[in-house]
Amino acid sequence: MIPRAEDANVPLISRREAIRRAAWLAGIALSPAWLTLVDRPRPAAQAAYLSSGQTLLTRAMADRILPRTNTPGASDVGVPAFIDRLYGEFMTEAERLMLTRGLDAVEAASRAAHGAAFSTLTVGQQDEVLRGIARAEEGQAQGFFRLFRSATILGYFSSEEVGRNVLHYDPIPGRYDACLPISEVGNRNWTT
């Protein structure tokens, strides 16, 4: 039997630690410096670190990784701005170089395969380009696509919109009952 929080002295973990553990379980590579961004409020407007072309490409790529369905897509919850701030304030110099070179490689692959900028391609063509880049990096410990995908997922799942309306964030959850059928909790996944 799993003890309930009120039955034992169960230590609470911070939001940063919860995200770090969830990312580890999902196989997402996170730099410790990136986690400091998650704990900070996201400003509505900020200085841009990436060029306008890189920002457009970032938006298109993030929306292919997490497209809009019955839930908001990556750009709907501000993932491109998150990646821009992550790039400008929290990435190491090596990560910045990997990101900018990778963005250049995506644009070059797009132009070579389809004769147009990535952001102007059809969804199918964009997916084809991204799959090719992901396949080229298979077996590497760290590569551009893995870095970009990790940043996109972190930005998405740490956004207020997703926490409140997709994952149903409850800042003061009720008591912990393990192993309940999902039908008993409204057929919804919750995050705390």
GIPEKA-V360888 format. One record per residue. N is the residue number from 1. PHI is phi in whole degrees, 0 to 359 (* if undefined). NEAR is the number of other C-alpha atoms within 10 Angstrom. D_CENTER is the distance of its C-alpha to the mean C-alpha in Angstrom with 2 decimals. Layout:
N,PHI,NEAR,D_CENTER
N,PHI,NEAR,D_CENTER
//
This chain:
1,*,4,34.42
2,273,9,31.30
3,291,12,32.33
4,276,13,31.14
5,302,14,29.85
6,282,9,33.08
7,272,8,35.19
8,218,8,34.07
9,276,9,32.73
10,269,10,29.13
11,290,7,27.08
12,274,9,24.09
13,250,8,20.88
14,283,10,18.81
15,300,14,15.43
16,300,17,14.25
17,293,12,15.99
18,297,14,14.69
19,293,17,11.00
20,299,20,12.36
21,293,13,14.35
22,297,13,11.89
23,296,17,9.66
24,299,12,13.10
25,295,9,14.18
26,278,11,11.36
27,77,10,12.20
28,261,18,9.13
29,276,17,10.73
30,234,16,10.31
31,279,16,12.98
32,305,12,14.92
33,295,13,14.97
34,296,19,11.23
35,294,19,11.92
36,293,12,14.56
37,293,18,12.31
38,296,19,10.84
39,282,12,14.54
40,264,8,15.61
41,293,9,16.05
42,266,15,14.45
43,290,8,17.45
44,294,7,18.27
45,232,7,19.49
46,207,10,19.11
47,292,9,20.32
48,269,13,18.64
49,258,16,18.21
50,272,18,17.41
51,291,10,20.24
52,297,10,20.41
53,295,13,20.31
54,293,18,17.20
55,294,18,15.54
56,298,15,16.83
57,294,21,15.62
58,301,24,12.05
59,298,21,12.21
60,296,21,13.87
61,292,25,11.64
62,299,23,8.36
63,289,20,10.79
64,278,18,12.02
65,286,16,8.97
66,230,18,8.42
67,284,16,11.93
68,289,13,13.92
69,230,7,16.10
70,279,7,17.75
71,240,12,14.51
72,296,17,12.91
73,274,19,10.88
74,302,26,7.94
75,288,23,10.79
76,296,16,12.56
77,252,18,10.45
78,86,19,10.31
79,298,26,7.08
80,302,27,9.78
81,293,24,11.58
82,298,23,8.89
83,295,24,8.65
84,300,21,12.41
85,292,19,13.04
86,301,22,11.14
87,298,22,13.32
88,284,16,16.39
89,241,13,16.54
90,232,19,14.72
91,283,18,14.52
92,287,15,17.72
93,299,11,20.07
94,295,8,19.47
95,293,18,15.68
96,299,16,16.59
97,297,14,19.21
98,298,18,17.10
99,294,20,14.62
100,293,15,17.62
101,295,13,19.61
102,295,18,16.93
103,298,22,16.60
104,298,14,20.40
105,293,14,20.58
106,297,23,18.54
107,296,20,20.90
108,295,17,23.88
109,295,19,23.12
110,295,22,22.77
111,291,15,26.05
112,292,12,27.79
113,278,11,26.98
114,230,14,27.28
115,69,12,28.87
116,209,14,26.35
117,295,17,23.23
118,306,26,19.94
119,293,17,19.20
120,263,13,22.68
121,286,17,22.49
122,290,10,22.52
123,302,13,19.57
124,298,10,21.44
125,293,15,22.09
126,299,21,18.48
127,298,16,17.55
128,299,14,20.57
129,297,21,19.63
130,294,20,16.11
131,298,13,17.76
132,298,13,20.41
133,292,18,18.18
134,296,14,16.36
135,296,10,19.91
136,295,12,21.27
137,264,15,18.96
138,303,12,19.76
139,89,8,21.43
140,277,8,20.09
141,296,8,18.75
142,214,13,16.15
143,214,18,15.74
144,302,22,14.06
145,296,22,12.22
146,295,17,10.90
147,299,18,9.93
148,295,21,8.26
149,298,17,6.47
150,298,19,5.47
151,296,24,4.59
152,296,26,2.84
153,294,19,1.70
154,298,24,3.12
155,297,25,3.93
156,292,25,4.41
157,282,19,6.06
158,259,21,7.64
159,283,19,9.06
160,297,18,12.73
161,303,17,13.10
162,291,21,10.96
163,300,18,12.52
164,275,15,15.90
165,250,12,16.22
166,257,17,14.06
167,267,16,14.06
168,59,16,17.22
169,300,17,16.84
170,235,12,20.35
171,296,10,20.97
172,230,7,24.38
173,289,10,24.32
174,286,8,27.63
175,292,9,29.08
176,269,12,27.40
177,238,10,28.85
178,281,10,27.63
179,56,7,27.77
180,272,9,28.41
181,296,9,28.36
182,299,10,25.49
183,295,8,28.29
184,279,8,29.56
185,240,10,26.46
186,82,8,26.19
187,55,9,24.33
188,228,12,20.95
189,277,11,18.26
190,236,15,17.92
191,231,15,15.82
192,232,13,17.63
//
